Amino acid sequence: MEKEHVKCLIAGGGPAGYTAAIYASRSGLAPVLYEGMQPGGQLTTTTEVENYPGFENGIDGRALVDTMKAQAVRLGADIRTGTVSGADLSSRPFRLTVDGEKEIVAETLVIATGANAKYLGLPSEEKFKGMGVSACATCDGFFYRKKTVAVVGGGDTACEEATYLASICSKVYMIVRRDVLRASSAMQDRVRNTPNIEILWNCSTQEVLGDASGVTGVRLLRKDGEVFEIGVDGFFLAIGHHPNSELFSKWVNVNPDGYILTDGVSSRTNVEGVFAAGDVQDPYYRQAITAAASGCRAALDAEKFLISQNLI
């Protein structure tokens, strides 16, 4: 198997990974970044991004990450197509396998493999992604000001997203599979005290409805067998995220949901020389700007570690 030695390996291409590559390049670490299964991360499934600083009129999600990537390449990052498919973090330098074909021996590792939003798995849901179907109310809610939207889920995240959307939308339906909410009492009270939120109990989504312009409604199935439709302009999933940490969780500590645990405000994991950035370690904010900020921290932490080991 082909083998290569690097000072800094970055696993994952997205705001966190590309920003880590930018900072690591400027620090002279000659980083190598493998983009993984979804180059650019979740932003590639978003159309217009209006809340990333520096773009007065907004920017297409794909264009934003492409710009980050180009900046990293200009500064000297070696960005490659491929996925880290194996890892041995039991000792340093770390040994990682790419696509089962190449071994990378790395003095430091930045894990920026992201997290995937959970979807229902409906073909119509996939069809209207970016055209009314979203898994981030904070990212996309602005486009539905004074419109009607639906939120799927009954936990804290769903309640938070519903109350946020209710502040800008005329009407918010919550689609809940059971006859109770799983959210905390405080979040349930917030939902019940928000007049423009209507909870549809014991309902599951059969199909997202729409046309060439985007989402127009949802077909629902009630537990008693009733099938009915509601008209909505936006359909928001709030049923959780899945962090892509399985490959590394044998060595790095994770919380019960699989998010990598880091030391305080740093990006340091429990394994010296291994750092985590972006949505793979952030179950709370999940924004492009916070992912970029954590990528910055990871690169700076990696640089300090390499200095402490007399490797640069």
LODRENKE-987747 format. One record per atom (N, C-alpha, C): residue in one letter; x, y, z. Coordinates in steps of 0.05 Angstrom, whole numbers, padded with zeros to 5 digits, always signed. Example, Ala and Ser with C-alpha at 12.3 -4.5 7.8 and 13.67 -1.06 7.14 Angstrom:
2
A+00264-00114+00156;A+00246-00090+00156;A+00264-00066+00156;S+00257-00045+00142;S+00273-00021+00143;S+00258+00001+00157;
end
This chain:
312
M+00017-00024+00000;M+00000+00000+00000;M+00017+00025+00000;E+00011+00044-00017;E+00025+00069-00019;E+00024+00083+00008;K+00046+00096+00016;K+00047+00109+00042;K+00058+00138+00039;E+00047+00156+00055;E+00055+00184+00053;E+00055+00196+00082;H+00076+00212+00087;H+00078+00225+00114;H+00071+00254+00112;V+00053+00264+00130;V+00045+00292+00130;V+00045+00303+00158;K+00049+00329+00160;K+00048+00342+00187;K+00019+00345+00197;C+00001+00352+00178;C-00027+00357+00186;C-00046+00346+00165;L-00062+00327+00174;L-00082+00316+00156;L-00109+00326+00165;I-00125+00335+00146;I-00152+00345+00152;I-00172+00326+00138;A-00190+00314+00154;A-00210+00296+00143;A-00237+00311+00141;G-00245+00316+00117;G-00271+00330+00112;G-00269+00357+00100;G-00284+00361+00078;G-00284+00387+00065;G-00311+00401+00069;G-00311+00423+00082;G-00334+00439+00088;G-00323+00465+00100;P-00340+00482+00111;P-00330+00506+00124;P-00308+00501+00145;A-00312+00480+00161;A-00292+00475+00182;A-00266+00465+00170;G-00268+00445+00152;G-00244+00434+00140;G-00228+00454+00123;Y-00243+00468+00106;Y-00229+00488+00088;Y-00217+00511+00105;T-00230+00520+00126;T-00219+00541+00142;T-00194+00531+00157;A-00195+00506+00167;A-00171+00494+00179;A-00149+00493+00159;A-00155+00486+00134;A-00134+00485+00114;A-00122+00513+00108;I-00139+00533+00108;I-00130+00561+00104;I-00110+00569+00126;Y-00117+00565+00150;Y-00100+00573+00173;Y-00075+00555+00175;A-00078+00529+00170;A-00055+00511+00171;A-00035+00518+00149;S-00045+00525+00126;S-00027+00533+00104;S-00011+00557+00110;R-00025+00578+00122;R-00011+00602+00129;R+00009+00598+00151;S+00005+00577+00167;S+00024+00571+00188;S+00047+00553+00179;G+00047+00546+00154;G+00069+00530+00143;G+00067+00500+00149;L+00043+00490+00154;L+00039+00462+00161;L+00036+00444+00137;A+00034+00456+00113;A+00031+00440+00089;A+00008+00420+00092;P-00016+00428+00098;P-00037+00409+00104;P-00047+00394+00079;V-00055+00370+00084;V-00068+00354+00063;V-00097+00349+00073;L-00116+00355+00055;L-00144+00353+00062;L-00158+00334+00043;Y-00171+00314+00054;Y-00188+00296+00038;Y-00217+00304+00042;E-00232+00309+00020;E-00258+00322+00022;E-00280+00304+00031;G-00277+00278+00029;G-00297+00260+00039;G-00320+00255+00020;M-00342+00244+00030;M-00365+00235+00014;M-00381+00259+00003;Q-00380+00282+00017;Q-00396+00305+00008;Q-00378+00330+00008;P-00361+00333-00013;P-00344+00357-00014;P-00360+00382-00011;G-00352+00399+00007;G-00366+00424+00012;G-00386+00422+00035;G-00392+00397+00044;G-00410+00394+00067;G-00439+00401+00061;Q-00454+00406+00083;Q-00483+00410+00081;Q-00490+00436+00066;L-00471+00455+00064;L-00477+00479+00050;L-00483+00474+00020;T-00473+00452+00010;T-00478+00446-00018;T-00507+00439-00024;T-00523+00434-00002;T-00551+00428-00006;T-00568+00453-00001;T-00555+00475+00004;T-00569+00500+00009;T-00567+00518-00015;T-00588+00533-00021;T-00587+00551-00044;T-00574+00577-00035;E-00589+00597-00027;E-00577+00623-00020;E-00571+00625+00010;V-00547+00633+00016;V-00539+00637+00044;V-00538+00667+00049;E-00554+00677+00068;E-00556+00705+00073;E-00544+00713+00100;N-00536+00694+00116;N-00526+00701+00143;N-00496+00695+00147;Y-00481+00693+00125;Y-00452+00690+00127;Y-00440+00717+00123;P-00425+00727+00142;P-00414+00755+00141;P-00397+00759+00116;G-00399+00783+00105;G-00383+00791+00083;G-00396+00791+00056;F-00421+00780+00055;F-00435+00779+00030;F-00462+00794+00033;E-00461+00819+00026;E-00483+00837+00031;E-00509+00827+00018;N-00507+00816-00006;N-00531+00807-00020;N-00535+00777-00019;G-00521+00764+00000;G-00522+00735+00001;G-00504+00721-00019;I-00502+00695-00016;I-00485+00680-00035;I-00496+00651-00036;D-00495+00639-00059;D-00502+00611-00063;D-00485+00593-00045;G-00497+00573-00032;G-00482+00556-00014;G-00458+00543-00027;R-00463+00532-00051;R-00441+00519-00066;R-00419+00539-00072;A-00427+00563-00081;A-00407+00583-00087;A-00390+00591-00063;L-00403+00592-00039;L-00389+00599-00015;L-00367+00579-00008;V-00374+00553-00009;V-00353+00533-00002;V-00332+00531-00024;D-00340+00535-00049;D-00320+00534-00071;D-00300+00557-00067;T-00310+00580-00058;T-00292+00603-00052;T-00273+00596-00030;M-00283+00584-00009;M-00265+00575+00014;M-00244+00556+00004;K-00252+00537-00012;K-00233+00517-00022;K-00212+00530-00040;A-00220+00548-00057;A-00201+00561-00075;A-00181+00578-00058;Q-00191+00590-00037;Q-00173+00606-00020;Q-00152+00588-00007;A-00161+00565+00003;A-00143+00546+00016;A-00122+00536-00004;V-00130+00530-00028;V-00112+00520-00049;V-00091+00542-00056;R-00101+00567-00058;R-00083+00589-00065;R-00061+00593-00044;L-00068+00587-00019;L-00049+00590+00003;L-00031+00566+00007;G-00036+00545-00009;G-00017+00522-00009;G-00028+00496+00001;A-00054+00495+00009;A-00066+00470+00018;A-00068+00450-00005;D-00062+00425+00002;D-00065+00403-00017;D-00092+00390-00013;I-00112+00397-00029;I-00139+00387-00026;I-00144+00366-00046;R-00153+00343-00036;R-00156+00319-00053;R-00184+00307-00051;T-00191+00294-00073;T-00215+00278-00073;T-00209+00252-00060;G-00227+00243-00042;G-00223+00218-00029;G-00234+00219+00000;T-00237+00195+00011;T-00249+00193+00038;T-00231+00177+00056;V-00227+00188+00080;V-00212+00173+00100;V-00229+00149+00109;S-00220+00125+00103;S-00236+00101+00107;S-00227+00084+00130;G-00203+00089+00140;G-00193+00074+00163;G-00175+00091+00180;A-00174+00085+00206;A-00158+00101+00224;A-00147+00085+00247;D-00122+00090+00253;D-00109+00079+00277;D-00096+00102+00292;L-00110+00110+00314;L-00101+00133+00330;L-00089+00124+00356;S-00080+00099+00357;S-00070+00088+00382;S-00043+00099+00390;S-00028+00108+00370;S-00002+00120+00376;S+00004+00141+00354;R+00023+00159+00360;R+00030+00179+00341;R+00058+00173+00329;P+00062+00178+00303;P+00044+00189+00284;P+00020+00171+00278;F-00002+00183+00272;F-00027+00168+00267;F-00026+00155+00239;R-00040+00133+00237;R-00041+00120+00211;R-00070+00119+00201;L-00074+00130+00178;L-00101+00132+00167;L-00101+00121+00138;T-00122+00109+00131;T-00125+00098+00104;T-00145+00114+00088;V-00138+00119+00063;V-00156+00135+00045;V-00166+00116+00023;D-00193+00113+00022;D-00206+00097+00002;D-00196+00068+00002;G-00185+00059+00024;G-00175+00032+00026;G-00151+00026+00010;E-00138+00047-00001;E-00116+00043-00020;E-00090+00056-00012;K-00091+00077+00004;K-00067+00092+00010;K-00066+00097+00040;E-00042+00096+00051;E-00038+00101+00079;E-00025+00129+00083;I-00037+00144+00100;I-00026+00170+00108;I-00016+00168+00136;V+00009+00175+00140;V+00020+00176+00167;V+00021+00206+00175;A+00005+00213+00195;A+00001+00241+00202;A+00010+00248+00231;E+00024+00270+00233;E+00032+00279+00260;E+00009+00291+00275;T-00009+00304+00260;T-00034+00315+00273;T-00057+00309+00254;L-00080+00307+00266;L-00105+00301+00251;L-00127+00321+00260;V-00139+00333+00240;V-00163+00350+00245;V-00187+00335+00234;I-00205+00328+00251;I-00230+00314+00243;I-00251+00335+00238;A-00259+00337+00213;A-00279+00357+00205;A-00299+00343+00186;T-00308+00320+00194;T-00325+00303+00177;T-00354+00310+00178;G-00362+00329+00195;G-00389+00340+00194;G-00410+00322+00206;A-00435+00329+00201;A-00458+00314+00210;A-00479+00316+00188;N-00495+00295+00186;N-00516+00295+00167;N-00543+00298+00180;A-00560+00316+00170;A-00587+00319+00180;A-00602+00293+00174;K-00620+00285+00193;K-00637+00262+00188;K-00661+00270+00172;Y-00667+00255+00152;Y-00691+00260+00135;Y-00709+00237+00137;L-00733+00240+00127;L-00753+00219+00128;L-00749+00197+00108;G-00734+00203+00086;G-00729+00184+00066;G-00749+00183+00044;L-00765+00204+00041;L-00785+00205+00020;L-00773+00215-00006;P-00780+00203-00029;P-00770+00213-00055;P-00778+00242-00060;S-00802+00249-00052;S-00812+00277-00056;S-00796+00296-00038;E-00787+00287-00015;E-00771+00303+00003;E-00744+00309-00010;E-00732+00289-00023;E-00707+00293-00037;E-00711+00311-00061;K-00733+00308-00075;K-00739+00324-00099;K-00739+00354-00093;F-00750+00361-00069;F-00753+00390-00063;F-00733+00401-00043;K-00711+00386-00040;K-00689+00397-00023;K-00679+00423-00036;G-00677+00444-00020;G-00669+00470-00031;G-00691+00485-00045;M-00714+00472-00047;M-00737+00485-00060;M-00761+00485-00041;G-00755+00488-00015;G-00776+00488+00005;G-00772+00468+00027;V-00755+00447+00021;V-00748+00428+00042;V-00721+00435+00054;S-00720+00437+00080;S-00696+00446+00094;S-00693+00431+00120;A-00669+00429+00130;A-00664+00418+00156;A-00651+00438+00175;C-00654+00464+00167;C-00643+00485+00184;C-00660+00510+00183;A-00676+00514+00203;A-00693+00538+00204;A-00677+00563+00206;T-00656+00563+00222;T-00639+00587+00225;T-00627+00595+00198;C-00620+00575+00182;C-00607+00581+00156;C-00628+00591+00136;D-00651+00579+00135;D-00669+00583+00113;D-00696+00596+00120;G-00701+00600+00146;G-00726+00611+00154;G-00733+00638+00143;F-00712+00654+00139;F-00716+00681+00129;F-00731+00682+00102;F-00728+00661+00086;F-00741+00660+00060;F-00771+00656+00062;Y-00781+00650+00086;Y-00809+00644+00090;Y-00823+00664+00108;R-00813+00688+00109;R-00825+00709+00124;R-00854+00713+00116;K-00872+00714+00135;K-00901+00718+00131;K-00914+00696+00114;K-00901+00673+00113;K-00912+00650+00099;K-00919+00628+00118;T-00930+00606+00107;T-00938+00583+00123;T-00918+00560+00120;V-00909+00549+00142;V-00889+00528+00141;V-00897+00505+00160;A-00884+00482+00156;A-00888+00459+00174;A-00861+00450+00185;V-00861+00441+00210;V-00838+00430+00223;V-00844+00402+00231;V-00826+00383+00224;V-00830+00355+00232;V-00813+00349+00256;G-00825+00338+00277;G-00810+00331+00301;G-00825+00339+00326;G-00818+00326+00348;G-00831+00332+00374;G-00812+00336+00397;G-00786+00339+00391;G-00766+00343+00412;G-00759+00372+00416;D-00738+00377+00432;D-00730+00404+00437;D-00722+00419+00412;T-00708+00406+00394;T-00699+00419+00370;T-00723+00428+00353;A-00743+00410+00351;A-00767+00417+00335;A-00782+00440+00348;C-00784+00440+00374;C-00798+00462+00388;C-00782+00489+00385;E-00756+00488+00386;E-00740+00512+00382;E-00743+00522+00354;E-00742+00504+00334;E-00745+00513+00307;E-00773+00524+00302;A-00793+00511+00313;A-00820+00521+00309;A-00825+00548+00321;T-00814+00553+00345;T-00818+00579+00358;T-00802+00600+00343;Y-00779+00593+00333;Y-00763+00613+00318;Y-00779+00620+00292;L-00788+00600+00278;L-00803+00605+00253;L-00829+00620+00258;A-00841+00615+00281;A-00866+00629+00288;A-00862+00659+00291;S-00837+00667+00297;S-00831+00695+00301;S-00829+00710+00274;I-00827+00695+00252;I-00824+00708+00226;I-00845+00699+00206;C-00857+00676+00211;C-00877+00665+00193;C-00905+00670+00203;S-00924+00670+00185;S-00952+00675+00193;S-00964+00651+00207;K-00956+00627+00199;K-00967+00602+00210;K-00946+00580+00210;V-00945+00565+00232;V-00927+00542+00234;V-00942+00518+00243;Y-00942+00497+00227;Y-00953+00471+00235;Y-00930+00454+00247;M-00935+00441+00269;M-00916+00421+00279;M-00928+00393+00273;I-00914+00377+00259;I-00923+00350+00252;I-00910+00330+00272;V-00927+00319+00289;V-00917+00302+00311;V-00929+00274+00309;R-00912+00254+00309;R-00921+00227+00305;R-00937+00216+00329;R-00932+00226+00353;R-00945+00216+00376;R-00966+00235+00386;D-00978+00230+00410;D-00997+00248+00421;D-00985+00265+00443;V-00959+00264+00445;V-00944+00281+00465;V-00919+00291+00452;L-00908+00313+00463;L-00882+00323+00455;L-00860+00310+00472;R-00837+00305+00460;R-00815+00294+00475;R-00798+00317+00488;A-00804+00341+00481;A-00788+00364+00489;A-00790+00369+00519;S-00772+00385+00530;S-00773+00393+00558;S-00798+00409+00564;S-00806+00410+00589;S-00830+00424+00596;S-00829+00453+00588;A-00806+00465+00591;A-00803+00494+00585;A-00808+00498+00555;M-00796+00480+00538;M-00800+00483+00509;M-00829+00478+00501;Q-00842+00459+00514;Q-00870+00453+00508;Q-00887+00477+00515;D-00881+00490+00537;D-00896+00514+00545;D-00893+00536+00524;R-00869+00540+00514;R-00864+00560+00494;R-00881+00555+00469;V-00882+00530+00461;V-00897+00523+00437;V-00927+00528+00442;R-00937+00519+00464;R-00966+00521+00470;R-00974+00550+00474;N-00955+00567+00482;N-00962+00595+00486;N-00956+00613+00462;T-00950+00600+00439;T-00945+00615+00415;T-00970+00611+00397;P-00985+00632+00394;P-01012+00629+00381;P-01011+00620+00352;N-00990+00625+00337;N-00990+00617+00309;N-00977+00591+00304;I-00973+00575+00325;I-00964+00547+00322;I-00987+00528+00326;E-00992+00510+00307;E-01013+00490+00310;E-01000+00463+00309;I-01005+00446+00329;I-00993+00420+00331;I-01013+00400+00318;L-01003+00384+00299;L-01018+00363+00287;L-01009+00337+00299;W-01025+00327+00318;W-01017+00303+00334;W-01021+00277+00318;N-01006+00257+00325;N-01009+00230+00314;N-01009+00230+00283;C-00991+00246+00272;C-00989+00249+00243;C-00962+00241+00232;S-00961+00228+00210;S-00936+00223+00196;S-00938+00234+00167;T-00916+00240+00156;T-00915+00252+00129;T-00915+00230+00108;Q-00935+00231+00090;Q-00936+00212+00068;Q-00920+00223+00044;E-00924+00249+00038;E-00911+00260+00015;E-00909+00290+00017;V-00887+00301+00007;V-00884+00330+00004;V-00894+00337-00023;L-00912+00357-00024;L-00925+00365-00049;L-00912+00390-00060;G-00912+00393-00086;G-00900+00416-00098;G-00902+00417-00128;D-00891+00438-00139;D-00890+00441-00168;D-00863+00452-00176;A-00861+00463-00200;A-00835+00473-00210;A-00825+00496-00193;S-00842+00510-00179;S-00833+00533-00162;S-00825+00524-00134;G-00831+00499-00126;G-00823+00490-00100;G-00846+00477-00085;V-00842+00475-00058;V-00862+00462-00041;V-00888+00478-00040;T-00910+00464-00042;T-00936+00476-00039;T-00953+00464-00017;G-00945+00441-00007;G-00961+00428+00014;G-00949+00402+00023;V-00964+00389+00041;V-00956+00363+00052;V-00981+00345+00055;R-00977+00320+00047;R-00999+00300+00051;R-00992+00284+00077;L-01011+00283+00095;L-01006+00271+00121;L-01024+00247+00126;L-01015+00229+00142;L-01031+00206+00150;L-01034+00206+00181;R-01059+00209+00190;R-01064+00208+00219;R-01065+00179+00228;K-01059+00175+00253;K-01058+00149+00265;K-01084+00133+00261;D-01107+00147+00260;D-01133+00134+00257;D-01139+00127+00228;G-01120+00132+00210;G-01123+00125+00182;G-01131+00148+00163;E-01138+00171+00175;E-01146+00194+00159;E-01122+00205+00143;V-01126+00209+00117;V-01106+00222+00100;V-01116+00250+00093;F-01099+00270+00097;F-01107+00297+00091;F-01083+00314+00083;E-01088+00337+00071;E-01066+00354+00062;E-01068+00381+00075;I-01044+00393+00078;I-01043+00421+00088;I-01026+00437+00068;G-01032+00462+00064;G-01017+00479+00046;G-00994+00493+00061;V-00970+00489+00052;V-00947+00502+00064;V-00927+00511+00043;D-00911+00531+00049;D-00891+00541+00031;D-00863+00529+00037;G-00860+00520+00062;G-00834+00509+00071;G-00839+00485+00089;F-00820+00465+00087;F-00822+00440+00102;F-00796+00436+00116;F-00795+00438+00142;F-00770+00437+00157;F-00768+00411+00173;L-00746+00397+00170;L-00741+00373+00185;L-00726+00380+00211;A-00736+00370+00234;A-00723+00375+00259;A-00723+00349+00276;I-00713+00328+00263;I-00713+00302+00276;I-00685+00292+00282;G-00666+00311+00283;G-00639+00305+00292;G-00618+00305+00270;H-00593+00303+00279;H-00570+00301+00262;H-00554+00277+00270;H-00538+00267+00251;H-00520+00244+00256;H-00492+00253+00251;P-00475+00256+00272;P-00447+00263+00268;P-00431+00241+00256;N-00414+00247+00237;N-00398+00227+00223;N-00372+00222+00238;S-00375+00209+00261;S-00353+00205+00279;S-00346+00175+00283;E-00361+00157+00271;E-00358+00128+00277;E-00329+00118+00273;L-00317+00128+00252;L-00290+00119+00245;L-00270+00124+00267;F-00274+00145+00283;F-00255+00154+00303;F-00263+00149+00332;S-00288+00140+00336;S-00299+00138+00363;S-00286+00116+00380;K-00270+00098+00367;K-00256+00078+00383;K-00234+00092+00400;W-00225+00115+00391;W-00203+00129+00404;W-00211+00155+00417;V-00227+00171+00403;V-00235+00197+00414;V-00261+00194+00429;N-00263+00209+00451;N-00288+00209+00467;N-00311+00223+00452;V-00334+00211+00453;V-00358+00222+00441;V-00381+00223+00462;N-00400+00240+00458;N-00423+00240+00476;N-00443+00218+00467;P-00465+00214+00482;P-00483+00192+00475;P-00495+00194+00447;D-00495+00218+00435;D-00506+00220+00408;D-00484+00218+00387;G-00459+00214+00395;G-00437+00210+00376;G-00421+00235+00370;Y-00427+00258+00382;Y-00411+00282+00377;Y-00385+00280+00392;I-00363+00287+00378;I-00337+00286+00390;I-00334+00307+00412;L-00324+00299+00435;L-00320+00317+00457;L-00293+00331+00455;T-00293+00357+00459;T-00269+00372+00458;T-00264+00386+00485;D-00240+00395+00490;D-00232+00406+00516;D-00239+00436+00517;G-00260+00442+00531;G-00268+00470+00535;G-00273+00484+00508;V-00262+00508+00505;V-00267+00523+00480;V-00247+00515+00458;S-00228+00497+00465;S-00208+00488+00445;S-00220+00467+00427;S-00204+00458+00408;S-00212+00436+00390;S-00199+00410+00398;R-00184+00410+00421;R-00169+00386+00429;R-00188+00363+00438;T-00182+00339+00429;T-00196+00315+00438;T-00180+00303+00460;N-00188+00280+00470;N-00173+00266+00490;N-00148+00253+00480;V-00145+00252+00453;V-00121+00241+00441;V-00102+00264+00433;E-00079+00265+00444;E-00060+00287+00438;E-00053+00286+00408;G-00057+00309+00396;G-00051+00312+00367;G-00075+00308+00349;V-00098+00302+00361;V-00123+00299+00346;V-00142+00321+00354;F-00152+00335+00335;F-00170+00358+00339;F-00196+00354+00323;A-00217+00365+00333;A-00243+00363+00320;A-00255+00390+00315;A-00268+00393+00292;A-00279+00420+00285;A-00305+00416+00269;G-00322+00435+00272;G-00347+00436+00257;G-00369+00419+00269;D-00388+00411+00252;D-00412+00398+00262;D-00407+00370+00274;V-00384+00358+00270;V-00379+00332+00282;V-00375+00334+00312;Q-00370+00359+00321;Q-00368+00363+00350;Q-00386+00385+00361;D-00405+00394+00344;D-00423+00416+00352;D-00452+00408+00349;P-00465+00399+00371;P-00493+00392+00369;P-00512+00415+00373;Y-00501+00439+00378;Y-00517+00462+00386;Y-00522+00482+00364;Y-00501+00492+00351;Y-00504+00515+00333;Y-00507+00507+00304;R-00489+00490+00294;R-00490+00478+00267;R-00494+00500+00245;Q-00478+00521+00247;Q-00478+00542+00227;Q-00451+00543+00212;A-00452+00553+00188;A-00427+00554+00172;A-00406+00571+00186;I-00415+00593+00198;I-00397+00612+00211;I-00384+00599+00236;T-00400+00584+00252;T-00388+00572+00275;T-00370+00548+00267;A-00376+00535+00246;A-00359+00513+00236;A-00332+00525+00226;A-00334+00547+00212;A-00309+00560+00203;A-00292+00569+00227;A-00305+00580+00247;A-00290+00589+00271;A-00276+00565+00284;S-00290+00543+00286;S-00277+00520+00299;S-00255+00508+00282;G-00257+00511+00255;G-00235+00502+00238;G-00210+00519+00243;C-00214+00545+00247;C-00192+00563+00254;C-00179+00553+00280;R-00195+00547+00300;R-00184+00538+00326;R-00168+00513+00323;A-00179+00494+00307;A-00166+00469+00303;A-00138+00472+00291;A-00136+00489+00270;A-00110+00493+00257;A-00090+00506+00276;L-00100+00526+00292;L-00082+00539+00311;L-00073+00520+00333;D-00092+00503+00342;D-00085+00483+00362;D-00065+00463+00351;A-00068+00455+00326;A-00050+00436+00314;A-00022+00448+00311;E-00021+00474+00304;E+00005+00487+00302;E+00019+00488+00329;K+00004+00495+00350;K+00016+00496+00377;K+00026+00469+00385;F+00011+00448+00379;F+00019+00421+00386;F+00045+00413+00372;L+00046+00419+00346;L+00070+00412+00330;L+00095+00427+00341;I+00091+00452+00348;I+00113+00468+00360;I+00122+00455+00386;S+00103+00446+00402;S+00110+00434+00428;S+00125+00408+00425;Q+00121+00395+00402;Q+00135+00370+00396;Q+00160+00374+00380;N+00168+00399+00376;N+00192+00406+00360;N+00190+00395+00331;L+00166+00395+00320;L+00162+00385+00293;L+00161+00407+00273;I+00159+00432+00281;I+00161+00455+00264;I+00177+00476+00278;
end
